[in-house]
Amino acid sequence: MAFLYRFELSLVNKEIPAVIVADSDDEAFTQLDIELEKYYLKLPEIDEVTLREKKRITKKIGIILDE
């Protein structure tokens, strides 16, 4: 069963959201690291990673990103 994870990453000068699909918490954090390495040429300094939401993926699911 897959889950949708919504993370908030606190960088030195801003906060960014990240959304990951994974089967477990460990896989979600691992995939978050992979996606960060793919997105940034130079990995930014991350002060904190917060898991804000975890939802089981079903046929009808939504997530609201209000920053």
Phi, psi and omega in degrees: 000127183267153179234153174256124182250134175245117180253155169237124180252127178262112176265178182301317187242002180196169175244140180230144175272154174218138179239128185230144172250128181203166181272342181209167179299316180300316179295325180295315179293322177296316180293326176300315177300317180297314181294323177296318179295326179285326186281318185259136174294318175238120183300126180286163176283118182256119181282321185203144174240124181239128174277113184267330185202145176222122181231138173290135181280125177232185181298323180238112180213148177216162177217136181256126177250098179243104183258000000 
